[in-house]
Structure formats: structure tokens, C-alpha cells
């Protein structure tokens, strides 16, 4: 399990700051796919009419996890940057810190 605090003091690479500042941390989520993107328009045009499925449908999924991407926003200049973490099955944002000598809980 990966537990990340909701605020992190790290380097801000913007031209305004250029120093270590507090950043607000959120988890990146992909936005809704547009119906008017070129690839989607091309796919829909190819699918139209008779002839069934025209492009291959991916069925051999091998990965069981996704890489976690953190979106960090500088609290001084509002500059946003993204940092990719390693793969993990359980990700927690702003959870309780582990106590020393505490019993394991599942």
C-alpha cells in the first residue's frame, strides 16, 4: 500500500518560483474522451455501415495494475506538474501515518 500526504514541500520549476514551496497533491484521472478527436471521428466513419468490426479489439490484457500519477499544484504560483509513481495495487492519498510498533491491520 502506498500512502502519500496531501501536501508536499518540493521544487517548483516555474519561472515565477524556482524554489522549494508547498504543493497540493491530487491523483491524476483521465478526462472524458472527446467525440470530435480525429482518431474517434476516423474510427466512427470506418465503423459505419455494413461489415462488422473493422479494427482489432484488444483482448490480451497482461497488466493488473496501473502506474499512479500525482498532480502537484504550487500553492504560491499555481504551477501544475505531474509525477508518475511505480505500479501499486492500493493507493491512498492523505491516509493515517503508520505508528511504530503497531499491530498489522488488514
Buried (B, 14 or more C-beta within 10 A) or exposed (E): EBEBEEEBEBEBEBEEBEEEBBBBBBEEEEEEEEEEEEEEEEEEEEEEEEEEEEEEEEEEEEEEEEEBBBBBBBBEBEBEBEBEEEEEEEBEBEEEEEEEEEEEEE
